[in-house]
Structures are given as structure tokens and as C-alpha cells.
Amino acid sequence: MTTSADHTAPRRSRAWITGAVITAVLGLFFAFDSIPKILGLPFAREATEGLGFSPDKTAVIGWVLLACLVVFLIPRTAVLGALGLTAYLGGAVTMNLHADKPLAGFVLSGVYVGLLVWIGLILRRPDLLRVLGLRRD
């Protein structure tokens, strides 16, 4: 027996669910990256200093990441957040390259994570493919 509520409840596709899971995992990843920086935990300050920044910049970097993450997690502003995270990750790629970190393990990790940001977003909002010119309907 079905009720009228069953007919009005939105049915999420597997792609949307996969995108939501990717987004949730990335959200946790970015939160666990930004919060230690904001709190100025020693390991975060040392890592920031190891990339050539003064330790007092650690909290600023953490706040920028957290702001981009919050904007990314709000559905209406998710595209703007994805752009912010992409820019943040581009900076991470540049700094890791400048610090002579290993290419596959460190330098390109920002690229891998950035791709996941956009894959998760596009799986949740496939209409973005049209906007990006990757699909014609």
C-alpha cells in the first residue's frame, strides 16, 4: 500500500547518493585539515612552517579553508565553494612543488582532491555539465 507521501518524496539517484558520500568524506577531510590550523596545534604550525610560511599564518590558512568548505557545503553556494576549494588546492599544489615534496604523493594530491570535489558536485548536480559545456541537451 502506498500513501500520498510516497509519491511526493523525492527519489535520489545512485549518482546523487555517490556524490553526497564523496562530498561528506571531503567535508570531514577538509574539517580535519582546517580545525587544527585554526587552533594552532603544534603539528599544524610545524607543517605550515615546513612549507615556508611563518607559523602565525597557520590560523589564516585554516580559516580560509573552513570558509571555502562552509560555502561548498551549502547547496545554493556549492559551485562558489568548489571554486574556492579549487583555488585553495591550487595553492597547496604550488607550495608543495616549491618545497620540493614528492610529485605523486604530495604535489599532485591537491589535484586528486580537487577532482573529487568536482566529481562529487557534478554527481549531485548533473546540470553543471551543460553549464561547463561538457554536455548538450
C-alpha positions, 0 to 999 in steps of 0.5 A: 500500500502506498500513501500520498507521501510516497509519491511526493518524496523525492527519489535520489539517484545512485549518482546523487547518493555517490556524490553526497558520500564523496562530498561528506568524506571531503567535508570531514577531510577538509574539517580535519585539515582546517580545525587544527590550523585554526587552533594552532596545534603544534603539528599544524604550525610545524607543517605550515612552517615546513612549507615556508610560511611563518607559523602565525599564518597557520590560523589564516590558512585554516580559516580560509579553508573552513570558509571555502568548505562552509560555502561548498557545503551549502547547496545554493553556494556549492559551485562558489565553494568548489571554486574556492576549494579549487583555488585553495588546492591550487595553492597547496599544489604550488607550495608543495612543488616549491618545497620540493615534496614528492610529485605523486604523493604530495604535489599532485594530491591537491589535484586528486582532491580537487577532482573529487570535489568536482566529481562529487558536485557534478554527481549531485548536480548533473546540470553543471555539465551543460553549464561547463559545456561538457554536455548538450541537451 
